[in-house]
Structures are given as structure tokens and as C-alpha cells.
Amino acid sequence: MPSPSLTRRDFLTRASLAAGALAIPHIGRAEPSFPMGKAEHCVFIWLGGGMSQIDTFDAKPTRGDGKKQPGCYYDIIDTAIPDAKFSEHLPQLAKMADRLIPVRTVNHNVIDEHAAATNRMHTGRLPSGSVVYPSIGSLVAHERKSAADGVPAYVVMGYPSATRGPGFLGPKSGYVYLTDTASGPAGLSRARDIDDARAARREGLLNTVREDYLGRIDDTAPRDYDEAIAEGFHLQGGDFMKAFNLADEPDSLRATYGDEFGQRCLLARRLIQRGVRFMEVGFNLNFVNGAGWDSHNAAQRELHVLIKGLDHVVATFITDLEAHKLLDKTLVVIASEFGRPAQFDSGGGRGHHGKCFTVVLAGGGLRTGQCIGTTDHLAMTIEADPVGVPDLFATILATMGVNPSKNIMNGERPIPVTDKGTPIAKVFV
């Protein structure tokens, strides 16, 4: 019988909460049922626009004509993986495919809209009206933190967006971003006319306002932002900013890396060495072929320029990581928001295709030198081993030593760290 001091509604409410708690065992502590990886860092190479899988890492012998005949736009070449063919414009990565895992059957149901598909490939979920989900970078930052003092856990080399942000995890799991490797993060660079004394006076005024405000509120959100501001001041004077002085690297290596995308990857290696846990490196050089990886219309005819650049820079990056004994510690992911169909549009380009596309994994201590998933003769239909975006996220998290079966807390509400994702068992040693 309920206590007389409780109303019937109170009793039923408490009973239902207790039953719910019993129905969710080990919130946040579910034990993984598969091997966990030991990678310490992740570099997420983002090909914004949508990489054509049939023209890159899932190339097929069926040759298209750029008009009515669907198929691969380029010749195909053998790789170090017996059952894998790459585009002719990926010769370096074809030779070192034993360090790669092309996951050829990634899929989602977001096809026609870049922003929504980009959100899916960063958060692993459909948008929700009540929850702003964190990005994969923020999840790793939240769970693993930075690997050293004085550096952020998460860096974005590209333009900022909510899609890449921390969502309900809050600003402490957010990112530092830069758009130019030569200058580093703009928000951490002091203006030239601000000397040490002036900066100290400004910080003193800020501290006065901060202490007064924080002393009068109980809300945790402003306190989280305050901690993020304090971290920003700390980063300004530490070893982190020295990473952006690429002139410290040999001229020959910088020249080998090449263009801005290459310099970003070189910087990623330097940030790994300083303890940054997760980096997104954007390859959005729209001026090269008019539309970046979004190969509609005439952009398809110049797509080989981007593919060659990807081949050269990623091969250089993997080789450099190996030389510094960092490849087994670093998971490299090459991803975009969706793939492209084998058919051509009226302008000779390709549309969007989210039902079957390729994401490439490398390093991270995984069992590389294999392909995951089988597709049809046009690389458009999954024939075996589909990999949903939640499964891809679960694989990334497990590789990074994060239990993809756990829950994280949004206030008092437990939320699974992935949307029912299952790691790809074949990639773990």
C-alpha cells in the first residue's frame, strides 16, 4: 500500500520510474561483446560534396561514356587487395591498399540534400526536434579527452557548423577550428596591436564580470562556456600554437605534401604528436574543378584532378605516419555525405546516391588489406554486408577504445552513444 503521505499520482509516478530503471540495466556501463581497439587518435578526412565511389575506391570494369551509358568514368587498376579495383587515378593508394579498408556498402536514406546528409554522416542520426545530437568528433572528445595537457581534444580544419558540434554534450566537447594552416585558429591568435600588458588588462576586466555573473547564477551552461573560454586563453600560450609553424618541418616534406589540403594533413600529424584526439580535415577545393566532390554536370570531367590530389596527399600522409610510428595509433577515415550513381545527368555529371557508397578506413591497428561489403556491377546496389551509418560510428568508436554500447547522459536522460550501431567485426584483429 502507498504511504498516506503520498498521493496516488505520486506513487504511480515513482513506481513507473523505478520500473524504468530496472528495465535499463547498467546505464552507461554496458559491457562490449567484441574486441575493443587501441587507437589513440582519429583523422576524419571529409570530402564535402559526395565522392563518387565508382570513380574511386569501388571502381568497376563497366565503362560509362559520360552520356547515356552508365559506368565507371575511368580505367580501373589492380590493388594490393586481391578483390579490389581502384580508379586509375589512385595508383599510390592502390599500391598501399594493404593499409586500407574500403567499406563499400555504407548506406543511409538521405539522398537529395547535402546539409541533411552531412548531418547524418557527422552525428550518425536523423535530426530530432527535442535533441541536438553530438558529432562523432565531439563524442570522441567527450569520451577520450585530449591525450596531453594544453591541447584541445578536437580540431576542425574547415568551416565551423552545428553539424560538427557537441550538441547536448556542451561546449567542453566542442572544437577549435581553422581555415588556413598558415595562420592557425583565428580565435586564438592575438591581434598585432594587442601587447601582453593590454591583453592582461582585458583579461582582468573579463574576470571581474565573469566572477560577478557566475556568483549569481546556478545554470551549468554559462559555466561550461566559461571553462571553454578559460581553455582558449590557456591554448594561446602553450605548445599547441607551436604546431602551426609548419616551417619547422623539412622543406622537402612540406613540398611533398603539396597544396593546402596536403598542408592540413601535415598539420594533422603535428597535432597528433601534441595530443589532439580527433581532427576533421576538409578537402573542399571547389576552385579546382568548379564544384569540388559534388560532381554534377561539367565537374565530372575534371574530377580526376581531385582524385589525383587525394591519392597523392593521403599516400604521403600514411607514409609519414608510418615513419613516425603513428599509423597503428591513428585511425584515418575518408568519408563524404553520400556517393554518386553510375548514370550521368544531362550535363555529363552524376547525381546523389546514399543507398550505397564507400568510406575508407586506414591504420588504427585494424586488420587492413581487406574490403568490407560487396556491390553490384555499377557500385550502386548492396549485394552483401551492408554497413549503416550507426555501424560505421560504432566501428570508429570501438577502434578508439570507446564502448559503442554505452549510454551518455543528456541531463537526466540516457541516450545510446550510437543509434543501435554494431561494429564491423571483421576489421578487428
Secondary structure, DSSP 8 states (H G I E B T S, - for coil): ---TTS-HHHHHHHHHHHHHHHHSTTTT----SS------EEEEEE-TT---GGGTTT--S-B--SSSS-SBSS-EEE-SSTT-EEETT-HHHHHTGGGEEEEEEEE-S--S-HHHHHHHHHHSS---SS-----HHHHHHHHH--SSTTS-SEEEES---GGGS-GGG-GGG--EEES-TTT--GGGS--TT--HHHHHHHHHHHHHHHHHHHTT---HHHHHHHHHHHHHHHHHTSHHHHTT-GGGS-HHHHHHH-SHHHHHHHHHHHHHHHT--EEEEE---HHHHSSTT---GGGGGGHHHHHHHHHHHHHHHHHHHHHTT-TTTEEEEEE-S-B--SS--TTS----B-SSEEEEEEETT---S--B-EE-TTS-SEEE--EEHHHHHHHHHHHTT--TT-EEEETTEEEESSSS----GGG--
